Amino acid sequence: MALVGGAATARLVAPGHVAARGARLVRVGLVAGAALLMGAALLEVAVTLKAVLGRLEPELYRRYLGATRHGEMARLRLAVAPAAAAVGVLLTLPRARLWPRAARGVGDALLAALCLALLYTFGLLSHAAAMGGAAPLWADLVHLVAAAAWAGPVVYLALLGLGPRAAPASGGAPARAATAAQRAVARVSRIGTVAVAVLLLTGAFNALTHASEPAVFATSAYGRSLWLKLALFALVLVVAAGNAFAWLPRFLRTHDPRPLLRSMRLEAALLVALFVVTGFLTTAALPHGADASTDALENLRRSLAALGF
């Protein structure tokens, strides 16, 4: 979220606001996100080897990195994460605004491609990849893209702040900063609306591919983590709806960012908690028994039948 979300914030959602309020913070987030991803990739391989084989040796570690899909994805992250951070940092430097529009466009396209490649490495090691077939894998990738495009900018804007109160009539830099902040939060709100719809659709599809035995699914560790995730997601939606329908219109009307910023910080905290729970969900064992159908529509029919419909 720190890396891909920072890229989305700086180049897609709030370029003007980032330039006015905190390009340095975003650059730190990009570099820190890349470093954390690289360290986590190496640590994950070590933990896997230790758990499976009971030992960890340099030669074994090297062979695992070179001969397994897990190792391949770790190596890809080690290459892509610093490249994405470097491109993102370059694009947020003050002198980047002086580049030709075509050069900035190429940089944005390269950054987007690197971020997509990074997210794809997670999809290739996810439960969706284990199910086989292209549909679960692509649904998982779209799910990740929607989550990063919404949650990342919310967290970054909550950290950056929305600037001091300034009415447009006052003119000058404060007014321009307030206008940039208003554009940023309005854009986040629109992206969030689309992202929620995408997350609900892809999340339901992903869950149904594992629900061939509804009773087992509902009581499994995977199911319990999913229920907790859904509860947190519902809380996020309540706060986000308040932002979109109450605090954002008030900010646009009064130019006072404080109520909206407080609510956005609550939303950001809930989103971080949601990502933590999602981490537990991705490591939980899949609740599949002998009849492990991965047909989402068939599993939906079974789930409805189990509920008496």
C-alpha positions as CSV (number, residue, x, y, z in Angstrom):
1,M,0.0,0.0,0.0
2,A,2.9,2.4,0.8
3,L,4.4,2.0,-2.7
4,V,1.5,1.5,-5.0
5,G,-0.8,3.8,-3.0
6,G,1.9,6.5,-3.0
7,A,2.2,6.2,-6.8
8,A,-1.5,6.5,-7.2
9,T,-1.7,9.5,-4.9
10,A,1.1,11.4,-6.5
11,R,0.3,10.8,-10.1
12,L,-3.4,9.9,-10.4
13,V,-5.4,11.2,-7.5
14,A,-3.7,14.3,-6.0
15,P,-0.7,15.5,-8.0
16,G,-1.4,19.2,-7.3
17,H,-2.0,18.6,-3.6
18,V,1.1,16.5,-3.2
19,A,3.2,19.2,-4.9
20,A,1.7,21.8,-2.6
21,R,1.7,19.9,0.7
22,G,4.1,17.0,0.9
23,A,6.0,15.5,-2.0
24,R,8.8,14.7,0.4
25,L,6.5,12.5,2.5
26,V,5.2,10.7,-0.6
27,R,8.8,10.1,-1.7
28,V,9.7,8.7,1.7
29,G,6.6,6.4,1.5
30,L,7.7,5.2,-1.9
31,V,11.2,4.3,-0.8
32,A,10.0,2.8,2.5
33,G,7.4,0.8,0.7
34,A,9.9,-0.6,-1.7
35,A,12.4,-1.4,1.1
36,L,9.7,-3.2,3.1
37,L,8.5,-5.2,0.1
38,M,12.0,-6.3,-0.7
39,G,12.7,-7.3,2.9
40,A,9.4,-9.1,3.2
41,A,10.0,-11.0,0.0
42,L,13.4,-12.3,1.3
43,L,12.0,-13.0,4.8
44,E,9.0,-14.9,3.4
45,V,11.2,-17.2,1.5
46,A,13.3,-17.9,4.6
47,V,10.2,-18.5,6.7
48,T,8.8,-20.9,4.1
49,L,12.0,-22.9,3.9
50,K,12.3,-23.1,7.6
51,A,8.7,-24.2,8.0
52,V,8.8,-26.8,5.3
53,L,12.3,-28.3,5.6
54,G,13.1,-27.4,9.2
55,R,16.4,-25.8,8.2
56,L,17.8,-22.8,6.4
57,E,21.0,-23.0,4.4
58,P,22.5,-20.4,2.0
59,E,22.8,-22.9,-0.9
60,L,19.2,-24.2,-0.3
61,Y,18.0,-20.6,-0.2
62,R,19.7,-19.8,-3.5
63,R,18.3,-22.9,-5.2
64,Y,14.8,-22.1,-3.9
65,L,14.9,-18.6,-5.3
66,G,16.0,-19.9,-8.7
67,A,13.8,-23.0,-9.1
68,T,10.3,-22.3,-7.6
69,R,7.5,-19.9,-8.5
70,H,7.7,-18.5,-5.0
71,G,11.3,-17.7,-5.6
72,E,10.6,-16.3,-9.0
73,M,8.0,-13.9,-7.6
74,A,10.4,-12.9,-4.8
75,R,13.1,-12.1,-7.4
76,L,10.6,-10.2,-9.5
77,R,9.6,-8.0,-6.4
78,L,13.3,-7.4,-5.7
79,A,13.7,-6.0,-9.2
80,V,10.3,-4.2,-9.7
81,A,9.9,-2.6,-6.2
82,P,13.0,-0.4,-6.3
83,A,12.4,0.4,-10.0
84,A,8.8,1.6,-9.2
85,A,10.1,3.6,-6.3
86,A,12.8,5.3,-8.4
87,V,10.4,6.2,-11.1
88,G,7.9,7.5,-8.6
89,V,10.5,9.6,-6.8
90,L,11.7,11.1,-10.1
91,L,8.2,12.1,-11.1
92,T,7.5,13.9,-7.8
93,L,10.7,16.0,-7.9
94,P,10.1,19.7,-8.4
95,R,12.0,19.7,-11.7
96,A,9.8,17.0,-13.1
97,R,7.1,19.6,-13.7
98,L,9.4,21.2,-16.2
99,W,9.7,18.0,-18.3
100,P,7.8,17.9,-21.6
101,R,4.3,16.5,-21.3
102,A,5.2,13.5,-23.4
103,A,8.1,12.6,-21.0
104,R,5.8,12.8,-18.0
105,G,3.3,10.6,-19.8
106,V,5.9,8.0,-20.5
107,G,7.0,8.1,-16.9
108,D,3.4,7.7,-15.7
109,A,2.9,4.8,-18.0
110,L,6.1,3.1,-16.8
111,L,5.1,3.6,-13.2
112,A,1.7,2.2,-13.8
113,A,3.1,-0.9,-15.5
114,L,5.6,-1.5,-12.7
115,C,2.9,-1.2,-10.0
116,L,0.6,-3.6,-12.0
117,A,3.5,-6.1,-12.3
118,L,4.1,-5.8,-8.5
119,L,0.5,-6.5,-7.7
120,Y,0.5,-9.4,-10.1
121,T,3.3,-11.1,-8.2
122,F,0.9,-11.2,-5.2
123,G,-1.9,-12.6,-7.3
124,L,0.4,-15.4,-8.7
125,L,1.0,-16.6,-5.1
126,S,-2.5,-16.1,-3.8
127,H,-5.3,-18.6,-3.1
128,A,-6.7,-17.6,-6.5
129,A,-3.7,-18.9,-8.3
130,A,-3.9,-22.2,-6.4
131,M,-7.5,-22.7,-7.8
132,G,-6.3,-22.9,-11.4
133,G,-7.9,-21.1,-14.3
134,A,-7.6,-17.5,-15.4
135,A,-10.8,-16.1,-13.9
136,P,-9.8,-16.3,-10.2
137,L,-6.4,-14.9,-11.0
138,W,-7.7,-11.9,-12.9
139,A,-10.4,-11.3,-10.3
140,D,-7.8,-11.2,-7.6
141,L,-5.6,-8.8,-9.6
142,V,-8.5,-6.4,-10.2
143,H,-9.4,-6.7,-6.5
144,L,-5.8,-5.7,-5.6
145,V,-5.8,-2.8,-8.0
146,A,-9.1,-1.4,-6.7
147,A,-7.9,-1.7,-3.1
148,A,-4.6,0.1,-3.8
149,A,-6.3,2.9,-5.9
150,W,-8.7,3.7,-3.1
151,A,-7.0,2.8,0.2
152,G,-3.5,4.2,-0.6
153,P,-4.7,7.7,-1.4
154,V,-7.0,7.8,1.6
155,V,-4.1,7.0,3.9
156,Y,-1.7,9.4,2.2
157,L,-4.2,12.3,2.3
158,A,-4.9,11.6,5.9
159,L,-1.1,11.9,6.6
160,L,-0.6,14.9,4.3
161,G,-3.5,16.8,5.7
162,L,-5.8,19.1,3.7
163,G,-4.2,22.5,4.4
164,P,-5.4,25.5,6.4
165,R,-8.8,27.0,6.0
166,A,-8.8,29.3,2.9
167,A,-11.7,30.7,0.9
168,P,-11.1,31.0,-2.8
169,A,-11.8,34.7,-2.6
170,S,-8.8,35.2,-0.4
171,G,-6.5,34.5,-3.4
172,G,-2.8,33.5,-3.3
173,A,-1.1,30.3,-2.3
174,P,-3.5,29.3,0.5
175,A,-6.5,29.5,-1.8
176,R,-4.7,27.4,-4.5
177,A,-3.7,24.8,-1.9
178,A,-7.3,24.6,-0.7
179,T,-8.5,24.2,-4.2
180,A,-6.0,21.4,-4.9
181,A,-7.1,19.7,-1.7
182,Q,-10.7,19.9,-2.7
183,R,-10.0,18.4,-6.1
184,A,-8.0,15.6,-4.4
185,V,-10.6,14.5,-1.9
186,A,-13.4,14.8,-4.5
187,R,-11.4,12.5,-6.8
188,V,-10.7,10.1,-4.0
189,S,-14.5,10.0,-3.3
190,R,-15.2,9.2,-6.9
191,I,-12.5,6.5,-7.1
192,G,-13.8,5.1,-3.8
193,T,-17.3,4.7,-5.2
194,V,-16.0,2.7,-8.2
195,A,-13.5,0.8,-6.0
196,V,-16.2,-0.4,-3.6
197,A,-18.3,-1.8,-6.4
198,V,-15.3,-3.6,-7.9
199,L,-14.2,-4.9,-4.5
200,L,-17.7,-6.2,-3.7
201,L,-18.0,-8.0,-7.0
202,T,-14.5,-9.5,-7.1
203,G,-14.5,-10.3,-3.4
204,A,-17.8,-12.2,-3.7
205,F,-16.4,-14.1,-6.7
206,N,-13.2,-15.0,-4.9
207,A,-15.0,-16.1,-1.8
208,L,-17.5,-18.2,-3.8
209,T,-14.7,-20.1,-5.5
210,H,-13.8,-21.5,-2.0
211,A,-17.4,-22.1,-0.8
212,S,-18.1,-25.5,-2.3
213,E,-19.0,-26.8,1.2
214,P,-20.8,-23.9,2.8
215,A,-20.9,-25.3,6.4
216,V,-17.2,-26.0,6.3
217,F,-16.4,-22.7,4.7
218,A,-18.4,-20.7,7.3
219,T,-16.7,-22.2,10.3
220,S,-13.1,-22.5,8.9
221,A,-10.2,-20.2,9.9
222,Y,-10.5,-18.8,6.4
223,G,-14.2,-18.1,6.9
224,R,-13.7,-16.5,10.3
225,S,-11.1,-14.2,8.9
226,L,-13.4,-13.3,6.1
227,W,-16.3,-12.5,8.4
228,L,-13.9,-10.2,10.4
229,K,-12.8,-8.6,7.1
230,L,-16.4,-8.0,6.0
231,A,-17.2,-6.4,9.4
232,L,-14.3,-4.0,9.1
233,F,-15.2,-3.3,5.5
234,A,-18.7,-2.4,6.6
235,L,-17.3,0.0,9.1
236,V,-15.1,1.6,6.5
237,L,-18.1,2.0,4.2
238,V,-20.1,3.8,6.9
239,V,-17.2,6.2,7.5
240,A,-16.5,6.7,3.8
241,A,-20.2,7.4,3.2
242,G,-20.2,10.0,5.9
243,N,-17.2,11.6,4.2
244,A,-18.8,11.5,0.7
245,F,-22.2,12.7,1.7
246,A,-21.6,15.0,4.7
247,W,-18.0,16.1,5.4
248,L,-16.9,16.5,1.8
249,P,-19.8,18.7,0.8
250,R,-19.2,20.8,3.9
251,F,-15.5,21.1,3.0
252,L,-16.4,22.3,-0.5
253,R,-18.9,24.8,0.9
254,T,-17.0,26.2,3.9
255,H,-13.4,25.4,3.0
256,D,-12.8,24.2,6.5
257,P,-10.9,20.8,6.2
258,R,-10.8,19.9,9.9
259,P,-14.0,17.8,10.2
260,L,-13.3,15.9,6.9
261,L,-9.7,15.3,7.9
262,R,-10.6,13.8,11.2
263,S,-13.1,11.5,9.5
264,M,-10.5,10.6,6.8
265,R,-8.0,9.7,9.5
266,L,-10.5,7.3,11.1
267,E,-11.2,5.8,7.6
268,A,-7.4,5.4,7.1
269,A,-7.0,3.7,10.4
270,L,-9.8,1.3,9.6
271,L,-8.3,0.6,6.2
272,V,-4.9,-0.3,7.7
273,A,-6.7,-2.7,10.1
274,L,-8.5,-4.1,7.1
275,F,-5.2,-4.8,5.4
276,V,-3.8,-6.5,8.5
277,V,-6.9,-8.8,8.6
278,T,-6.5,-9.5,4.9
279,G,-3.0,-10.6,5.6
280,F,-4.3,-13.3,8.0
281,L,-6.9,-14.3,5.4
282,T,-4.3,-14.9,2.7
283,T,-2.4,-17.2,4.9
284,A,-5.4,-19.2,6.2
285,A,-5.8,-22.7,4.9
286,L,-8.4,-23.0,2.1
287,P,-11.7,-24.6,3.4
288,H,-11.9,-27.3,0.7
289,G,-13.1,-30.9,1.3
290,A,-13.6,-33.9,-1.0
291,D,-16.1,-32.0,-3.2
292,A,-13.9,-29.0,-4.0
293,S,-15.9,-27.2,-6.8
294,T,-14.4,-23.9,-7.9
295,D,-17.4,-22.9,-9.9
296,A,-18.6,-19.7,-8.3
297,L,-22.2,-20.0,-9.6
298,E,-22.5,-23.6,-8.5
299,N,-21.1,-22.7,-5.1
300,L,-23.6,-19.8,-4.9
301,R,-26.4,-22.2,-5.5
302,R,-25.1,-24.5,-2.8
303,S,-24.7,-21.6,-0.3
304,L,-28.3,-20.5,-1.0
305,A,-29.6,-24.0,-0.6
306,A,-27.7,-24.3,2.7
307,L,-29.5,-21.1,3.9
308,G,-32.9,-22.6,2.8
309,F,-33.5,-20.7,-0.4
